[in-house]
């Protein structure tokens, strides 16, 4: 069974939009496999798949062969290809304010917005509690909240269970993907004197703040407990 293609953000740039529309054209043609398209276009499956990957603009010959095999309008696609090719590729592209499926990091703090109230609540909780859990629905922005929100404002260390050793520290310790600790052979706890903020899945979710983008799921929200926060 062929490996599914990685999602494309059509708003990331003209090349990504071009590749996104090539995928849509293939879907309209009945989603034939690239091996089948290769037989019709006389190009290798890998060349055709690369044309729809969105990393670079395919050659005009490959583009027209792809479109022809899918029954598209070659004249229209050639016009689009020439419009993109005519743009000055030497000009640096303005970074997209969105990072797609990846989490925002401390380096993205200047473009991470809409979570100010949550960050403030998290900071307030950490002033009064040794341990705070961030629990929420998958994709709601837990890791981004901790990395681009919390760690951009407070000095601390971030670890992921199974990939980092738990340090002995008096500073803020952030444990991302905390649920992974339950898959380890032995669970190790951090220093009792360290403050920790972690992420963990849960069914509890109460959206109370603006998302970082319109497509972002409901935001993680704290629950009032002595030793934990919840958000998913």
FIFI-377851 format. One record per residue (C-alpha): residue in one letter; x negated, z negated, y negated. Coordinates in steps of 0.1 Angstrom, whole numbers, padded with zeros to 4 digits, always signed. Example, Ala and Ser with C-alpha at 12.3 -4.5 7.8 and 13.67 -1.06 7.14 Angstrom:
BEGIN
a-0123-0078+0045;s-0137-0071+0011;
END
This chain:
BEGIN
x+0000+0000+0000;x-0015+0010-0034;x-0026-0018-0057;x-0002-0023-0086;x-0015-0013-0120;x-0024-0039-0146;x+0001-0043-0174;x-0006-0023-0206;x+0002-0034-0242;x+0015-0002-0259;x+0010-0019-0293;x-0027-0026-0288;x-0037+0009-0300;x-0030+0046-0298;x-0050+0050-0265;x-0031+0022-0249;x+0002+0037-0261;x-0008+0071-0247;x-0016+0057-0213;x+0016+0036-0213;x+0036+0068-0219;x+0017+0086-0191;x+0029+0058-0168;x+0064+0062-0180;x+0062+0099-0174;x+0051+0093-0138;x+0080+0068-0133;x+0104+0094-0146;x+0090+0119-0121;x+0099+0094-0093;x+0067+0074-0093;x+0046+0097-0071;x+0013+0082-0059;x-0019+0093-0075;x-0029+0109-0042;x+0002+0131-0043;x-0004+0139-0080;x-0040+0148-0071;x-0028+0175-0047;x-0006+0189-0074;x-0031+0188-0102;x-0063+0194-0083;x-0079+0162-0098;x-0090+0132-0078;x-0066+0102-0076;x-0091+0080-0093;x-0094+0104-0123;x-0056+0105-0127;x-0054+0067-0123;x-0081+0062-0150;x-0061+0085-0174;x-0033+0060-0172;x-0055+0029-0174;x-0057+0028-0212;x-0094+0021-0215;x-0103+0055-0229;x-0086+0087-0239;x-0086+0111-0210;x-0099+0146-0214;x-0073+0172-0225;x-0077+0190-0192;x-0069+0159-0172;x-0040+0150-0195;x-0024+0184-0191;x-0029+0184-0154;x-0013+0149-0152;x+0017+0160-0173;x+0021+0192-0154;x+0022+0174-0121;x+0049+0151-0135;x+0070+0179-0150;x+0063+0169-0186;x+0061+0190-0217;x+0025+0201-0219;x+0027+0214-0255;x+0040+0180-0267;x+0013+0161-0249;x-0014+0184-0261;x-0002+0177-0297;x-0003+0140-0291;x-0037+0142-0275;x-0051+0161-0305;x-0036+0137-0330;x-0054+0107-0313;x-0086+0127-0308;x-0087+0136-0345;x-0087+0099-0355;x-0121+0085-0366;x-0133+0067-0335;x-0163+0054-0354;x-0141+0031-0374;x-0140-0004-0359;x-0106-0012-0345;x-0088-0042-0359;x-0085-0069-0332;x-0050-0074-0319;x-0035-0108-0328;x-0022-0110-0292;x-0044-0116-0261;x-0019-0103-0236;x-0017-0123-0204;x-0048-0143-0212;x-0048-0177-0228;x-0059-0182-0264;x-0093-0200-0266;x-0110-0220-0293;x-0124-0188-0307;x-0089-0175-0312;x-0078-0205-0333;x-0076-0185-0365;x-0048-0163-0349;x-0031-0189-0329;x+0000-0200-0348;x+0035-0213-0343;x+0024-0244-0324;x+0015-0267-0353;x+0042-0293-0346;x+0033-0294-0309;x-0004-0299-0317;x+0005-0327-0341;x+0026-0344-0315;x-0002-0341-0289;x-0027-0356-0314;x-0003-0384-0321;x+0001-0391-0284;x-0036-0392-0278;x-0040-0418-0305;x-0018-0442-0285;x-0022-0432-0248;x-0052-0428-0226;x-0037-0401-0205;x-0014-0373-0217;x+0001-0346-0194;x+0012-0312-0207;x+0038-0298-0184;x+0059-0267-0188;x+0071-0233-0174;x+0045-0208-0162;x+0035-0187-0192;x+0048-0210-0219;x+0014-0215-0234;x+0000-0247-0220;x-0036-0236-0218;x-0034-0219-0252;x-0020-0251-0267;x-0049-0271-0254;x-0077-0246-0260;x-0068-0229-0293;x-0046-0258-0306;x-0061-0291-0295;x-0098-0284-0289;x-0100-0263-0321;x-0092-0295-0340;x-0107-0323-0319;x-0141-0324-0302;x-0138-0326-0264;x-0147-0312-0230;x-0126-0288-0210;x-0128-0286-0172;x-0108-0269-0144;x-0105-0288-0110;x-0126-0272-0083;x-0148-0253-0108;x-0163-0281-0129;x-0176-0316-0121;x-0157-0343-0139;x-0180-0357-0165;x-0184-0393-0174;x-0175-0392-0211;x-0160-0414-0238;x-0148-0383-0256;x-0116-0363-0251;x-0115-0347-0216;x-0091-0318-0212;x-0082-0308-0176;x-0067-0273-0175;x-0047-0262-0144;x-0045-0299-0133;x-0023-0291-0104;x-0053-0275-0086;x-0066-0310-0080;x-0040-0314-0052;x-0055-0284-0033;x-0090-0300-0032;x-0102-0318-0001;x-0106-0351-0020;x-0091-0359-0054;x-0116-0373-0079;x-0104-0392-0110;x-0121-0392-0144;x-0136-0422-0161;x-0109-0448-0169;x-0123-0451-0204;x-0119-0414-0212;x-0089-0399-0229;x-0075-0369-0211;x-0050-0341-0218;x-0041-0318-0189;x-0017-0290-0179;x+0005-0291-0148;x+0036-0272-0138;x+0070-0289-0139;x+0107-0281-0141;x+0111-0299-0173;x+0111-0277-0204;x+0127-0282-0238;x+0119-0254-0263;x+0115-0269-0298;x+0090-0248-0316;x+0084-0212-0326;x+0065-0191-0301;x+0032-0174-0308;x+0049-0140-0303;x+0085-0129-0298;x+0078-0123-0261;x+0064-0158-0255;x+0085-0180-0232;x+0099-0214-0244;x+0071-0237-0257;x+0058-0268-0239;x+0073-0300-0252;x+0062-0336-0248;x+0082-0361-0228;x+0080-0398-0238;x+0063-0417-0210;x+0036-0444-0211;x+0009-0422-0194;x+0021-0387-0195;x+0033-0357-0214;x+0053-0329-0199;x+0054-0292-0207;x+0056-0260-0186;
END
